Amino acid sequence: MEEENFRMEPAFSDTPRIQFVKRDPVEPEPVGFIVLMAFRITGYDQDCDGSLMARAEQIDKDGNATGWGSTHIGLHPTSEIVSTLEEWAALFDGETKP
């Protein structure tokens, strides 16, 4: 993106041959927007009160793991939307509205 202003800058003032790639920070989405990220449930662990807490890994639109996961997530019908992989992928294709 042009507003990121990609450039090469010297790493040290006395050694201009060694350079780093630099860019200006640009917010990818406006502050206040809601972000929906998909997590695949990989298992459950029992909480101290006996309820189950989910273990999950983040996935991309094709269902591939991104390398980031989370544990001890309580699942509640008022704060999550559950879908199949096909329904999730369709959101990216514009076939379905959330």
Secondary structure, 3 states (H helix, E strand, C coil): CHHHCCEEEEEECCEEEEEEEECCCCCCCCCCCCCCCEEEEEEEEECCCCCEEEEEEEECCCCCEEEEEEEEECCCCCCCCCCCHHHHHHHHHCCCCC
